[in-house]
Amino acid sequence: MKSLKRQLDSLIDQPYHVIRQLQGIFHFPHYDFNFIRIQGSPGANPASIAAIKLSLLASDIPRQFFVSAQSRLAVADFLIRRFNAAITEFARQNRGREDSGSFHTIALGQKMLARDSVLLGHETIEIRFVFSLPTKGSRGGQLDTEQAWVVFSQELPRIVNYSLFYKNYDEAAKQRLTQGVAIQNTRQQIDDYLIANGYCVFINNGARLPRQSGVDDQPVRADKSRCFHSPLALQVDIPLADNQTIQGMAIRQGITCITGGGYHGKSTLLQAILAGVYPHIPGDGREYVVTREDAFFVCAEEGRSIKNVDISPFIGLLPNGIATHSFSTDNASGSTSQAASIIEAMQAGSRLLLFDEDSSASNFLVRDELIKKVLGANADPIKPLYSTLRSIWKQHARIYDSGGRGGAVLSCKKPIRVY
């Protein structure tokens, strides 16, 4: 800290861009600070990026939480959320001109994701965050060294001590960290069971699937929604460690269809299944919705570009003699875009395709009897999904079974009714 104070004192009344001299590692008690990148002017976007690094030994976080990749992900997610909460608690924020003198982290949603804002080494923890030093002057043209030292000597230590040292956690924080690790360990056991028993999706009884809105991933309040409960025909008990079990609905590899009336939760269920490739934070309601990681959501994307994709299994010869064995366009229709997405997903190795009628091209899903009469049997080049899906599944199931892991397609038309 002394070397940092000396450097700040040398920058008094200097133009803001001289803060680039603050490169290097500065040693604080129990952790190190350094700038990864330093902004050249106040109010620059993006601002400076800084890092805090400390040893696992200094953090004192229990070693058993770092045993597996799944539990390490939970620890990393917990740390960045607690660091963000510490900024809210201890940082004054925007203390200089042009909103300078602020700490920020990345936006955090409901999912536990691998992020480069938290790096867990074999013996170290590194937190990266956005950090702008405060400015002063009529146009914010100078570094405010006095306020900068307040940030470094008071706010930053409080943020780090609160978020990165286990001894400073209250019981609620310790419990939340433990819950996150436990969720990840349970999800791994569920995933192992699905693979071993020919399933591709699991949704636990008691899951809260509905979200606040299409742009808000927060769960709906418990008193405003119903918890999920599996139909008896699809219910399984999955054995867990310590003689525990978890009960819920398991969907087998094959072609499964979800049906029901309007506003009965079909899309909500499907979106939860899609989100199940990611772990969710404690209390989210979708913690134990587990979907095989190669799931792919196929929807119509009118206007997208397609380059040299064989969509002939779904689209025959087009007008003007356009072949579809190596189809390209810069302005795809709904049906051709969806056909291309299926082929691309399978070529990428996906063995679980998800369709939602609401986001699909209707003429790609099904051809009704009236259209058959109007157009005739051979006038429409589109081979609808309902008439081709079974043969595609049988063909690729044989290929995937030879690899020992099976495959699955989830469609969004009859006959299994989920309440």
C-alpha positions, 0 to 999 in steps of 0.5 A: 500500500505504501508504494501505491500511496507514493505513486498517487502523491506523485500524480497530484494535479496531473492530467487524468491520463497519467494514471496509466503510470499505475501499472503493476502489482500493489500489495495489500494485507492478504491480497494483491491489486493490479490494473489489467487495463487503464482508461485514458480519459474520465468517463471512458467506456469501457472504464479501467479493469482491475483485479484482486488476487489472493491465495485459497489459504488466505481466503479460508474457504473450505477445501472440499468446495473445490474438489470438482469442476461443478462445485468450483463453478458454484464457488465462483458464482457465489464470490462474484455475487457477494463482491457485487453486494459488497460494492453496493454496501461499501462503495460511495460510487460516482464520487468524481465527475463524469460518473468516475470513482466507481466500482462495477461488476458484470450483470448477474442473472439467475444462472450459475455461469462460468465467467472470466470475472472469477478465476479459480487457480489451484491455489489462488482466487482472482476477481476482476471488475470495472473500476474508474478512478475519481476526477476533479476540475471543471471538466474532470480533467485531473485525477482526484488523488485524495479521493482515490486514496480513500477508495484504495485505503477504505472502500476497496479493503471493506469490499474485499474483506466482506466478499473474499474471506470466509471468516467474515461471512455470517451464517446466512452467507455460509449457508448460501455458499454451501447450498450452491455447492450442494445444488451442483453436486446433486445436478451432477448425480441427476445427470449421471442417472439420466445418461445411465437410464436413457433419459434426456430431461429431469424436472423435480417435483416442487420446481417453480418454473414460471418467470416474471416476464420474457425479459425478466428471468426472476421467478414468479412469487410462490403465491402467484404460481403453482409448483410443478408435479410430475404425471405418475406415468413419467415420475422417477425416484433418482437415488442420491448420495447419503441415501437421499432421493429426488423425485420428479419427471424424467423424459426418455430419449425419443420423440416426446410431445407437450400439449394442452390448452392456451395459457396452460404452461407449455412454453413455460415448461419448454423454456425451463427445459431449455434453461436446464442446461445451466445450473441456477442459483439457490432459491430460483425454483429451477435448481433441479431442472436438468437437461442434457448439455447439447440441447438445441432450441430450433425456431424460425428465424426469417431473414437469417443467412444460410450458407451451403446447408443440405435442407433437402430432408425438409425442403424439396426443389424450389421454384426456378430450379433451385436445389436444396442439397447445398442451399444458400440465401441471405434472406431465408424464409421461416421454413427454410431457416428452421430446416437449416437450424435442424441440420446445423444442430445435428451437424454440431452434435446436438442430440436433443432438439427442442421445438415450440409451436409459438416460435416455429413456422406453421407451414414447416410443422404441419400441412393440414388437410385443406392445404393438401386439397388446395395445393395438391399432393406434390405442389408444396416443396416443404416436407412438414416436420410431423411427417419426417421427424420419426424417420430422422429420429430412427436414423440418428438414434442408430448412429448415436446408440453406436456411441453409447449415449443415445439421442433425443428429440423433443417436439411440441405437438401431441400426444403426452399431456403435462398438467 
